[in-house]
Amino acid sequence: MGVYSYIRRKQLHRWMPAYMRHLGERRSEPKPTGPRHVIFTFCDHWEPLWNEVSDEQGSKRVQAWLEGYPALANDYRDADGVHPQHTFFFPGEQYRPAWIDALADLSRRRFGEVELHLHHDGDTRQTLERDIRKYLADLARHGHFSRDAEGRPRYGFIHGNWCLANSAADGRMCGVDDELRALFETGCFADFTFPAPESDAQPGIVNQIYWPVGDLGERRAYERGERARVGEVKHDRILMIEGPTALGMRRKKIPLRIEMGDVTAHDPPTAARIDQWVDAGVSVSGRPEWVFVKVHTHGAPEDEAASLLGAGGRTLHETLAARYNDGVDYVLHYATAREMFNIAIAAMSGKNGSPNTYRDYVLPPPPVRLSEA
């Protein structure tokens, strides 16, 4: 594969202008005084039935995480004494009560939370909302999801196959142009889908926490956005929270490396990658000392789980502790997707100091997390 093919496959043509603007904005922003707070969130497109395996094999994958994640996470804590937090974006169409109970056990023990992942195709607004409400009800019965004042689930979202708001060029893997509206109406607080390596769904906005603007009923409505900033919170739409996007060099046939926070067994965490995630400087405008690092994985399959629960996971947390939790230059905060959203809203609301204070700022923990561990 040549350089040109690599650039097209990585969708560089879609996001490079925004990336260059981001670098310019970073240089012009005031430098924060005091330590930088690194809010680290691991979003897992967690699919026990990935590759159409049997329920028996899916159950073994679930059991591997039920046993392996506490064994890993118990060895690490952030500056607040919090263990690494894993957000399991569970595909509603794979609902099995025993698997959701297993995730409830991990959440009850303060190792993470569950949000919604959804693969769908050929939907209408009506069928999409019907299915989302069903999946929310299924998972909420096990104590998952934050609740609003009326007891309705509030959830974070990752779109299956990246194709949010009917964004695929061929029109597959969604079908609903006004998906952002449907998500908001069913209780979604934020989308965590992007960046989308190797997908034409990738937006022309990178390294931002932003509000989609313009006609939210049109296809790919997330393409136009207003960066989240101190002093303004919108209450009539979902928030877009992106992971890091960066360029680097490497000693290979194709010397360009494109970093998009995708953690795999074949591309596990390294000190250099983690440095790029932090250096991307995803933040709320006006609060640059709070750095939001959201990375993603597909952690249920065996090879991925072996890395994430083994050497890859240990390298990740040991590096975060060694380089980004000295209490002088950096302070580390492990956060679930819900907590990251709360901290972002707190920043927009003018809050400062330690992000730890704002983990539950607007959305409370899910009921399962309020029960005894």
C-alpha positions as CSV (number, residue, x, y, z in Angstrom):
1,M,0.0,0.0,0.0
2,G,1.4,3.4,-1.0
3,V,1.3,6.7,0.9
4,Y,-1.7,8.0,-1.0
5,S,-3.7,4.9,-0.4
6,Y,-2.8,5.0,3.3
7,I,-3.9,8.7,3.5
8,R,-7.2,8.0,1.8
9,R,-7.9,4.9,4.1
10,K,-7.2,7.0,7.2
11,Q,-9.6,9.7,5.9
12,L,-6.8,12.3,6.1
13,H,-8.5,14.4,3.4
14,R,-11.5,14.8,5.7
15,W,-9.9,16.0,8.9
16,M,-6.5,17.5,8.0
17,P,-7.7,21.1,7.7
18,A,-9.4,20.9,11.1
19,Y,-6.3,19.3,12.6
20,M,-4.1,22.2,11.3
21,R,-6.6,24.7,12.8
22,H,-6.5,22.9,16.1
23,L,-2.7,23.1,16.2
24,G,-2.9,26.8,15.6
25,E,-5.5,27.3,18.3
26,R,-3.4,25.3,20.7
27,R,-0.4,27.6,20.1
28,S,-2.5,30.8,20.7
29,E,-4.2,29.6,23.9
30,P,-2.9,30.9,27.2
31,K,-0.7,28.3,28.9
32,P,-2.3,27.0,32.1
33,T,-0.6,27.7,35.4
34,G,-0.3,24.9,37.9
35,P,-0.8,21.2,37.1
36,R,-2.7,19.9,34.2
37,H,-5.5,17.5,35.1
38,V,-5.7,14.5,32.8
39,I,-9.3,13.0,32.7
40,F,-8.8,9.6,31.2
41,T,-11.8,7.6,29.9
42,F,-11.6,4.2,28.2
43,C,-14.7,3.6,25.9
44,D,-15.1,0.0,24.9
45,H,-17.3,-1.1,22.0
46,W,-17.9,-4.2,24.1
47,E,-19.4,-6.9,21.9
48,P,-19.4,-10.5,23.4
49,L,-20.9,-11.9,20.1
50,W,-18.3,-10.1,17.9
51,N,-17.7,-12.1,14.7
52,E,-21.0,-14.0,15.1
53,V,-19.8,-16.4,17.7
54,S,-22.0,-18.7,19.8
55,D,-23.6,-17.6,23.1
56,E,-21.3,-20.2,24.8
57,Q,-18.2,-18.4,23.5
58,G,-19.8,-15.0,24.3
59,S,-20.3,-16.1,27.9
60,K,-16.6,-17.1,28.1
61,R,-15.6,-13.7,26.9
62,V,-17.8,-12.1,29.6
63,Q,-16.3,-14.3,32.3
64,A,-12.8,-13.4,31.2
65,W,-13.6,-9.7,31.9
66,L,-15.5,-10.4,35.1
67,E,-12.4,-12.2,36.5
68,G,-9.6,-10.3,34.7
69,Y,-10.6,-6.7,35.0
70,P,-10.7,-6.5,38.8
71,A,-7.3,-8.4,38.9
72,L,-5.9,-5.6,36.7
73,A,-7.6,-2.6,38.0
74,N,-7.1,-3.4,41.7
75,D,-3.3,-2.7,41.2
76,Y,-3.8,1.0,40.2
77,R,-5.4,4.1,41.5
78,D,-5.5,7.7,40.3
79,A,-4.8,10.9,42.4
80,D,-8.3,10.6,43.9
81,G,-7.8,6.9,44.9
82,V,-10.1,5.7,42.1
83,H,-9.3,2.5,40.2
84,P,-9.2,2.5,36.4
85,Q,-12.7,2.9,35.0
86,H,-13.9,1.0,32.0
87,T,-17.0,2.1,30.2
88,F,-18.7,-0.8,28.5
89,F,-20.8,0.4,25.6
90,F,-23.0,-2.6,25.3
91,P,-24.8,-3.4,22.0
92,G,-28.5,-3.5,22.8
93,E,-29.1,-6.2,20.2
94,Q,-26.9,-8.6,22.0
95,Y,-28.8,-8.4,25.3
96,R,-28.5,-11.4,27.5
97,P,-29.5,-11.0,31.2
98,A,-26.6,-12.9,32.6
99,W,-24.1,-10.8,30.7
100,I,-25.6,-7.6,31.9
101,D,-25.7,-8.9,35.5
102,A,-21.9,-9.5,35.2
103,L,-21.4,-5.9,34.1
104,A,-23.6,-4.8,37.0
105,D,-21.2,-6.7,39.4
106,L,-18.2,-4.8,37.9
107,S,-20.1,-1.5,38.2
108,R,-21.2,-2.2,41.8
109,R,-17.6,-2.8,42.7
110,R,-16.6,0.6,41.2
111,F,-14.7,-0.7,38.2
112,G,-16.8,1.0,35.5
113,E,-20.3,1.7,34.0
114,V,-22.4,0.7,31.1
115,E,-23.7,2.9,28.2
116,L,-25.4,2.1,24.9
117,H,-23.8,0.8,21.7
118,L,-26.1,0.1,18.7
119,H,-25.7,-1.5,15.3
120,H,-28.6,-0.9,13.0
121,D,-29.5,-0.6,9.4
122,G,-32.4,0.5,7.3
123,D,-34.2,2.2,10.2
124,T,-36.7,5.0,10.3
125,R,-36.8,7.6,13.1
126,Q,-39.7,5.6,14.6
127,T,-38.1,2.2,14.5
128,L,-34.9,3.6,15.8
129,E,-36.5,5.3,18.8
130,R,-38.6,2.1,19.5
131,D,-35.5,-0.1,19.6
132,I,-33.4,2.4,21.7
133,R,-36.2,2.6,24.3
134,K,-36.4,-1.2,24.4
135,Y,-32.7,-1.6,24.9
136,L,-32.6,1.1,27.5
137,A,-35.4,-0.7,29.4
138,D,-33.6,-4.0,29.1
139,L,-30.3,-2.7,30.5
140,A,-31.9,-0.4,33.1
141,R,-33.6,-3.3,34.8
142,H,-30.1,-4.3,35.9
143,G,-29.4,-0.9,37.5
144,H,-27.5,0.6,34.6
145,F,-27.7,4.2,33.3
146,S,-28.0,7.5,35.2
147,R,-31.6,8.7,35.7
148,D,-33.1,12.1,35.4
149,A,-35.5,13.6,38.0
150,E,-38.4,11.6,36.5
151,G,-36.5,8.4,36.7
152,R,-35.8,8.1,32.9
153,P,-32.5,6.7,31.7
154,R,-29.8,9.1,30.6
155,Y,-27.1,7.4,28.4
156,G,-24.0,7.9,26.5
157,F,-23.8,6.5,22.9
158,I,-21.5,4.9,20.4
159,H,-22.8,4.1,16.9
160,G,-22.0,0.7,15.5
161,N,-19.9,0.8,12.4
162,W,-19.3,4.5,13.1
163,C,-22.2,5.5,10.9
164,L,-23.8,8.2,13.1
165,A,-26.6,10.2,11.5
166,N,-26.7,8.1,8.3
167,S,-23.2,9.1,7.5
168,A,-21.9,6.2,5.4
169,A,-21.5,7.1,1.7
170,D,-23.5,4.0,0.7
171,G,-26.4,4.8,3.1
172,R,-26.0,1.6,5.0
173,M,-25.6,0.8,8.7
174,C,-28.1,3.5,9.9
175,G,-30.9,4.9,7.7
176,V,-31.9,7.8,10.0
177,D,-30.7,11.3,8.9
178,D,-32.0,13.0,12.1
179,E,-30.4,10.5,14.4
180,L,-29.0,13.2,16.7
181,R,-32.5,14.4,17.4
182,A,-33.7,10.8,18.1
183,L,-30.8,10.3,20.5
184,F,-31.5,13.5,22.4
185,E,-35.3,12.7,22.6
186,T,-34.5,9.2,24.1
187,G,-32.2,10.6,26.8
188,C,-28.7,10.6,25.3
189,F,-26.4,13.1,26.9
190,A,-23.3,12.7,24.7
191,D,-22.0,10.8,21.7
192,F,-18.5,9.1,22.0
193,T,-18.3,7.6,18.5
194,F,-15.4,9.7,17.1
195,P,-12.7,9.7,15.8
196,A,-13.5,6.9,13.3
197,P,-10.3,5.5,11.8
198,E,-10.7,4.2,8.3
199,S,-14.4,5.2,8.0
200,D,-16.0,7.8,5.7
201,A,-18.1,8.7,8.7
202,Q,-15.1,10.6,10.1
203,P,-16.1,14.3,10.6
204,G,-14.1,17.3,9.6
205,I,-13.8,18.2,13.3
206,V,-11.0,16.8,15.4
207,N,-9.7,17.0,19.0
208,Q,-12.8,18.8,20.3
209,I,-15.6,18.6,22.7
210,Y,-18.3,20.4,20.8
211,W,-22.0,21.0,20.3
212,P,-23.5,20.1,16.9
213,V,-25.1,23.2,15.3
214,G,-27.2,24.0,12.3
215,D,-30.0,21.7,11.1
216,L,-29.8,18.7,13.5
217,G,-32.3,16.8,11.3
218,E,-30.0,16.6,8.3
219,R,-27.6,13.7,7.4
220,R,-24.2,14.0,9.1
221,A,-25.4,16.8,11.3
222,Y,-22.3,16.4,13.5
223,E,-20.2,17.9,10.7
224,R,-20.9,21.5,11.9
225,G,-20.0,22.2,15.5
226,E,-19.4,24.9,18.1
227,R,-16.5,24.2,20.5
228,A,-17.6,23.8,24.1
229,R,-16.4,26.8,26.1
230,V,-16.6,28.2,29.6
231,G,-19.7,30.3,30.0
232,E,-22.2,28.4,27.8
233,V,-24.0,25.1,28.3
234,K,-26.7,24.0,25.7
235,H,-29.6,22.0,27.0
236,D,-31.4,21.1,23.7
237,R,-28.9,18.7,22.1
238,I,-26.3,16.1,22.8
239,L,-22.7,16.9,23.3
240,M,-20.0,15.4,21.0
241,I,-16.9,14.2,22.9
242,E,-14.0,13.2,20.6
243,G,-10.9,11.2,21.3
244,P,-7.4,12.3,20.2
245,T,-6.2,12.7,16.6
246,A,-2.6,13.3,15.9
247,L,0.2,12.8,13.3
248,G,3.5,11.3,14.0
249,M,6.4,9.6,12.2
250,R,7.7,6.1,12.3
251,R,10.5,4.0,10.7
252,K,8.4,2.0,8.2
253,K,7.7,1.9,4.5
254,I,5.0,4.5,5.1
255,P,6.7,6.9,7.6
256,L,3.5,8.7,8.5
257,R,1.6,7.4,11.6
258,I,-2.0,8.6,12.2
259,E,-3.0,8.4,15.9
260,M,-6.7,8.1,16.7
261,G,-6.8,6.6,20.1
262,D,-7.7,3.1,18.9
263,V,-6.3,0.6,21.3
264,T,-5.8,-3.0,20.0
265,A,-3.8,-6.1,20.6
266,H,-1.8,-5.2,17.5
267,D,-1.4,-1.6,18.4
268,P,-1.3,-1.6,22.2
269,P,-0.6,1.4,24.4
270,T,3.0,2.7,24.5
271,A,4.5,5.7,26.2
272,A,4.8,7.5,22.8
273,R,1.1,6.9,22.1
274,I,0.0,8.0,25.5
275,D,2.0,11.2,25.2
276,Q,0.2,11.9,21.9
277,W,-3.2,11.4,23.5
278,V,-2.4,14.0,26.2
279,D,-0.6,16.4,23.8
280,A,-3.7,16.5,21.6
281,G,-5.0,18.8,24.3
282,V,-8.8,18.1,24.0
283,S,-10.4,20.5,26.4
284,V,-13.2,23.0,26.9
285,S,-12.2,26.4,25.6
286,G,-11.2,28.6,28.5
287,R,-10.2,25.6,30.7
288,P,-7.0,24.2,29.1
289,E,-5.7,22.8,32.4
290,W,-8.4,20.1,32.2
291,V,-7.3,17.7,29.5
292,F,-9.8,15.1,28.3
293,V,-8.3,11.8,27.0
294,K,-10.9,9.4,25.5
295,V,-9.6,6.3,23.9
296,H,-11.5,3.3,22.5
297,T,-11.3,-0.4,21.9
298,H,-13.2,-3.5,21.0
299,G,-12.3,-5.4,24.1
300,A,-14.5,-8.5,24.2
301,P,-12.7,-10.8,21.7
302,E,-10.1,-13.1,23.1
303,D,-7.0,-11.5,21.6
304,E,-8.1,-8.0,22.6
305,A,-9.0,-9.0,26.1
306,A,-5.7,-10.8,26.6
307,S,-3.9,-7.6,25.8
308,L,-6.2,-5.2,27.6
309,L,-6.3,-7.4,30.8
310,G,-2.6,-8.3,30.5
311,A,0.5,-6.6,29.3
312,G,-1.2,-3.9,27.3
313,G,-3.4,-2.8,30.1
314,R,-0.5,-2.8,32.6
315,T,1.7,-0.7,30.3
316,L,-1.2,1.7,30.0
317,H,-1.7,2.3,33.7
318,E,1.9,2.1,34.7
319,T,2.7,4.8,32.1
320,L,-0.2,7.0,33.1
321,A,0.9,6.7,36.7
322,A,4.6,7.4,36.0
323,R,4.2,10.3,33.5
324,Y,0.8,11.9,34.3
325,N,0.3,11.7,38.0
326,D,3.2,13.3,39.7
327,G,1.0,15.9,41.4
328,V,3.2,18.8,40.2
329,D,2.9,18.9,36.4
330,Y,0.1,16.4,36.0
331,V,-2.8,15.0,38.1
332,L,-4.5,11.8,36.8
333,H,-8.3,11.2,37.1
334,Y,-9.8,8.0,35.9
335,A,-13.4,8.6,34.8
336,T,-16.3,6.8,33.2
337,A,-18.0,8.3,30.1
338,R,-20.7,9.8,32.3
339,E,-18.2,11.3,34.7
340,M,-16.2,12.8,31.7
341,F,-19.4,14.4,30.5
342,N,-20.2,15.8,34.0
343,I,-16.7,17.2,34.3
344,A,-17.0,18.8,30.8
345,I,-20.3,20.5,31.8
346,A,-18.7,21.7,35.0
347,A,-15.9,23.3,33.0
348,M,-18.5,25.0,30.8
349,S,-20.3,26.2,33.9
350,G,-17.1,28.0,35.1
351,K,-15.9,25.4,37.7
352,N,-12.2,25.0,38.2
353,G,-9.9,23.3,40.7
354,S,-9.9,19.5,40.8
355,P,-12.2,17.7,38.3
356,N,-12.7,15.0,41.0
357,T,-15.3,17.3,42.6
358,Y,-17.5,17.2,39.6
359,R,-17.8,13.5,38.7
360,D,-21.5,13.6,39.4
361,Y,-22.1,17.3,38.6
362,V,-25.3,17.0,36.6
363,L,-25.9,13.3,36.1
364,P,-25.9,11.0,39.2
365,P,-24.4,7.6,39.2
366,P,-26.5,4.7,37.9
367,P,-28.6,2.9,40.6
368,V,-26.3,-0.1,40.5
369,R,-23.4,2.1,41.5
370,L,-25.3,3.5,44.5
371,S,-25.9,0.0,45.9
372,E,-23.4,-1.6,48.3
373,A,-20.2,-2.9,46.7
